[in-house]
Amino acid sequence: MGGLPRRATFIHQEEREGIPILVLDSGNIFAEKPLSNAALEPALKKAELILRAMEMMDYRAAAVGELDLYLGEKNLKRLAASTSIRFLSANIKNSAGKPVFDPWAVFDVGGTKIGVLGLTSRQVNVDLMERRVPGIWVDDPIRIASRIVPELERKSDLVIALTNIGFPKDRELAKAVKGIDVIVGGKSRTWIKNPREESGTLITSGYFQGRAVGKLLLHLAGPDRSGRGWASGPRIDFLRKRISSEKDRGPASPGSGQAGGFRKELTKLDKMTRYDGDMVSLASSFMDDPKIATMIRDYRRGLKETAGKANPGGDVTDTEIRYTGSDSCLDCHRGRYAFWKGTPHSTAIQSLAPKDAEADPDCIPCHVTGYLRPTGYAPARPRKDLLGVQCEACHGMGSLHVSSPGLYHMVKIPKASVCRTCHTGARDDDFNYIRDRGLVCSEELN
């Protein structure tokens, strides 16, 4: 969510160029992983904010991703009804076999009719689906697309498949279903700087968590481009530059040498539809859009103000298996405790303060101990004794060990998978488990 202000700046810059633009999202907008029951309410609040921000960025349509389904059908439909952005999925079906959302939509973009078909991945958490969206199932996206695309071709000058099925499946879709001009894909973390052409279809995408924006510029000469094919803009520019360079070297007989080959290729490409694609990283060179940045700041401040007020929760001190906080480790492990107090883990929550993110569910799971776990830290039960990444975050709940240290033992060295729940490639691409674990917990000290 933190990338929304930069994304808005980029999109508004593009709009000021005066070229007709269609802004689309390929799905999994509201969640990055299956949501627990405890995480559902804050996820809904975040979803409402994201949707308002997307409206300000002039989004026209979004595919429904399989992670979005974990918000629940009623919640998703309420969100869809509250916005002008079209929620699209042709293959999410109800028990009667009917689409739950609009399968497709047609948009007028600079006088060109663009048909957009939504497709959702079948790689769902079946158990969670049965609880959150009972009676809903996901049909085969390629089979459904083969039925709908011919109809959409008749209604459109250009057909886009807005998918959340992953890049390998996008390639299958392009091979299997004729008539799709462009696939704007999602789900897989594939960096597609230059669009891939597959069986006459261009495949492009955005990037996960909105860290980059996919841009595709089509130079449409007219509404009917059937059979013309695609021509890469950089290749056309290269050929023109080389031909111009050959001319500067002196006269040559027509069609001879390398220049002649370049001319033949350029003549062929000039009859096709030119495209220019890019993957634009939303780095710090993009300033934050002030309106959306203010929205996010107000949202986060609201979370801080309400934390613990709606449902303060009960006392957990009588629970046999519980989080105790690192102070309970002090008596027996003074050396390790002192070492830990000097690490960034102990003050992790403080690093969120400059962004007012101390209660943001996107941020706090990796800055507190036992987030949303029984007796652990939760927005409804913000235990001060569990602020920061404490001993129990890595070594497990400590109450049994504290009461009977000779009988119950803690995890001595946490597995790499424990560390990598937070130190992911997206957040910490320089993390090395063997090297870095000693920076937060000294195994040599008692």
N, C-alpha and C positions, 0 to 999 in steps of 0.2 A: 504493500500500500504506500510505502514511503516514496516509490517511484512515480506516483500519480502526478505530482506537480511538474516534474520534468517532462513527463509524457505530454501533458497539456501544453507546455511551452513549445515542444516540437510540432505538435499537430497544428497549433495556431500559426506557427511560422509557415507551415506548408499551405494553410488556407490563404494566407496573405499573398502567396504566389499567383493567385487568380486562376489556377487550374482546377477544374471540377474534381472533387475528392469524395471518396466513399470510405468511411472509417468503420472497420469491422473488428470484432474480437472473436478468437477461436475457442473460447470457453475455459472452464475451470477458473472462473472469475472470483468466486466467493470463498473458495477453500483450496488448500494445497495438499490436504490429506483427509481421510475419513474423520468426521467430527464425532467426538463423544457427546453424550447427553449434556454434560456440564459445559461443553464448549459451544453448544448450539445457540444459546441466547446471545453471547457476545459476537458470534459469527453473523447473526442476523443484523445486529447493529452495524457491524462493519460493512455488510452487504448493502445496506441502505446508503451509507456514505459513498461507497464505491460507485453505486448506480447514479447518484447525484453528480459525482465528479465526471462520470462518463457522459452524462447528458451535457455538461458544460463543455466537453471535448467534441460534441457533435457526433458521437457514435450513432450508427443507424441500425446495426444488428449485431447479435452475439449468438454463437452456438452454445447450446447447453452441454456442459461437460459432465462426465460421470461423477466428478467430485461435487459439482453443484447440486446434484440430486440428493446428496446427504443433508441438505437443508430441509428437505421434505417437500412434497408436492404442493401443499397448501401455501407454504411460505414462498416457494418459487413462483407460483401463479400470482400471489399477491404482489410480489416484486414486479412481475411482468405487467400486471395491470396498472401499476403505478407510474409507468414510464412509457415514453414514445419509442424507446429502443426495442426492436423486435427480438424476442427470444425464439431461436429456431432449432428444431430437431425433427427430422422426418422419421426417425427410427425409435424414438421413445414412445411406447404404446401403452394403452390401458388394457384392462382385462377383455374389452370388446375388440381389441385389435386396432383401435383408432389412435391417431397421434395425440399426445398430450399437449404439445405445443404446435405452433405454426410450422409446417414442414419447410416452407420457403416463403420468400417475399421478392417483389420486383421493385427496384428503385430507379427513378429517373436521375441520371447523373450527367449534367450538361447535354441533355437531349438524347442520351444513350440509355436504353432500357437494360438494366443489369439485374438478372435473376440470381438470387442467392439461396442456396440449399443448405440446410443445417444437418450435420451428422454427428452422432455421439458414439463414443467407444463402448464396446461390450465388456470391457475389463473392469467389472464392478465388484464391490464387496457384497456378495449375495445376501449374507445374513443382515447386514446393515440396510440394504435395500428393502428387505422384507419388513423391517421395523419402521423405516422412515417413509418409504413410498410403497406400501402394500398394494398389490394389484398392478404394479407398473413393471414393465420389462423392456429390454433393449433389443430390437430386431437387428438383423444383419445389415450393416450400413451399405455394403456394396450392392446387395440384392435390392434394397429399397431405392438406392440411387438409380439403378438401371431402369426402374419403373417410372421415376419422376422426371429424370433429365429430359426425355423426349418432349414431355409436356412443357417443361420450363424453356426448352429451346424455342418452341412456337411462340412463347410469350415474351421472349427477351432477345436482345441483340448480342448479349454476352452472358455466359453462365459461369457462376462462381460456386464452388463447393466449399462451404465454411465448415471445416471439420475439426473434431477433437478425437481423432483416432490414431494419431502417431504417424511419423514419416514413412515407415515401411508400409503401413496400411494405405497411406496416401498414394504410394506408388502402385500398389495393387489396384486401387480405385481408378487411377488414370489409365491403367492397362485394360481394365475390365469394362469400363463405362465410357463409351464414345459420346462426345457432345459437351463434355466439361472443358471449358476454356482455361480456367484457373482454379487451382486448389489453394486456399489459404488455410494452412494446417496448424494444429496445436497438439498438446499432450506431451510429445517427445521433445527433449531438449536438444533439438537439431539446429545448429547455427547455419542458416541458409542465406549467405550474403548475396550470392547470385542465384536467381531462380533456376530450378532444375526443370529441364524439359523431359517429359515422359509420355511417349505415345501421343504427341501432339498437344499435351496439356502442360501448362506451366505450374510448378509447385513452389510456393513460397510460404512464409510463416512469420509469426512474431517470435518472441522468446519468453521463456518462463519467468514468472514473477514480474513481467513488464520491464525487465532489465534492458531490453532493446525493442525497437519497433521495426517491423518489416515494412519496407516501402516498395511499391511496384508502380511504375509509370508506364502506361500503355498509350501508344500513339495510334489511335484508331482512325483510319482514313475514311471509314464509313460504317454503317450498321452491319453490312454483310461482309464478314472476313472469313467465311467458310472456306476451308481448304487452302488458305493463303499461307499458313504456317507462321512461325515466330522467328524473329531476327533479333539477336542480341545487340543492344545499343553500343556497348563497348567494342564489339567486333566491327560494327559498321564504322565507328569513329577511327578504329585502328586502320582499316582498309583505306579509308579516305586520306588519312595522314600519310600512309605509305605510298599511295598513288601520287599524291601531291609531291612527296619527296623524290619519286622517280622522275617526275616531270622536270623538277629543278636540275636534275643531273644531265638533261639533254634529251633530244628527240630519240624515239625508238619506234620501230615498226609496230603498227596496231596488232594487239594480241600476242606480241612476242615477250618472252622472258617472264620474270616473276611479276612484273607490273601487269602484264596481260592476264595472268591468273588472278591477280587481285581484282582487276576490272570485271572479269567474268563472275567472280564470287559476289562482288558488290552489286552487280546488275541483278543477280538472283535474289539477294537479300532485300534490295529496294522494293521488290514486289511483295514482300512479306510484311507482317505487322511488327513494328519495332517495340521492344520493351527494354526498360532500364530498371534494374532492381538493386536494392541495398538493404543491409541490416544495420540500423543506426543505433549504436550503443548510447544509452542515456547517461552519459558520464557527467562529471561536474561542470563541463563546459555549457550545459544547459541550465539556465537559471530556473528556480522554482516559480511556477505560476502563483502569484500572491493570493488569489482567491481560494484556490484549492489547498494551498499550504495552510491558510487560515482555517479552512474547514477541518483539516486533519488535526491541527493544534487544538481547536475547540472540542473536537470529538475526544481526543486523548485527555484533555483536562476534565471533561465530563466523566470519563471513566474513573479518573482519580478521585473525583468528588463523591462518586456513588459507591466506590469500593467498600464493601463490608456493611453498607447501610441497608440494602434490600433484604439480605439474608445473612446475618452475622454468624450463623452456625452455632453449634453447641461446643461445649468444652471437650477437648480430645485427650485430656491428661489421664483419664481413666481407661482409655483404650489400650489393651495389652500390647498390640503391635501397632506402633505409631512412629512418626517422626519426632525426634526429641530436640533437634537443633544442635549445633556444634559445641555449644557451651558445655554440654554434657560429656564431651570428649576430653575436656580440659584437664581434669584431675589425673587421668591415666596417660594422656598423650600430650604432655605440655610442649615437647619439642615440635611435634608435628603441627599442633594447634598454632604455635607461634609462627612456624614457617608458613602455614596456610594464610594467616592473618596478613602476611605481607604480599600475597599474590592478588592478581586481578579477580580471581574467583570470589574472594571474600567481599569485594566491593562492586560486584557485577551490576547490582541494581542501580548503583549511583551513576553508571555510564549512560543510563537511559534518561536521566534528569534533563539534560540539555534539550531533548526532543519532547519533553513532557510525556514520555512513553512508559512510565513506571507501572501503568495499569493496562497497557495495550496488549491484548491477547496475541498479537503477532510477535511481540518482543519478549514479554516477561517469562515465557516457559524456560528460556535458557539463561535467565538472570535470577531465578529463585530456586528453591528446593522443593521437590515433590509436587510440581504444578498439576493441579486438578486430580491428584491421586488421593486416596483415602487418608485423612489427617494431614495431608500436605498443604502447600500454599494454594489459595484460590482467591479470585477477586471477591467472592462472597465471604471469605474467611482469610483476610490478609494477615497472616501471622508474622509479626515482626521478627520472631526468632528464627524464621526460615528465609529471610531476605539474603540474597547472594547465593552463590553456588557453594553450598556447604558440604561437609564430609559425606552426609547421607545421600547427596545427589549422585555420588560416584560409588559409594561403598554399601548402600542399602539402608533401610530403616534400622535405627539403632536401639529401640527401646528394650528388646530382649537381651541384647549384648550388654547394655548398661546395667540391667537387673541381675544378669548372670553371665559375666564375661568368660568364665571358664567353660560354660555349657554352650553358649551361643556365640558364634564367631561371625565377624563381618567379612565381606568380600575384600580380600587383601589388595589385589591388583585388579581394577576394573577392566573388562574387555574393551577392545578398541571400539566395538559397536556402541558401547555406552557413551564414549566420548563423541563419537561421530553423529549422535542424535542432534548435537548442537554445532559441532565443528564440521559442518558439511562443506562441500566444495564451493557452494554458493556463498557461504558466510566466511569461510576461512580456508582459502585455497592453498595456503602454505602449511596447513596442519600436518604434523608428523607424529603419530602415536608414540613411537619408541622415544623419540627425542623430547617431545613436549610434555609427557605425563609427569616427568620429574620437575617441571617448572611450577606445578601446583600442589604436589604432595611428595615430600621427601620420604623415601622408603628406608633411609638409613637412620632416621630419627625415631625416637619412641613417642 
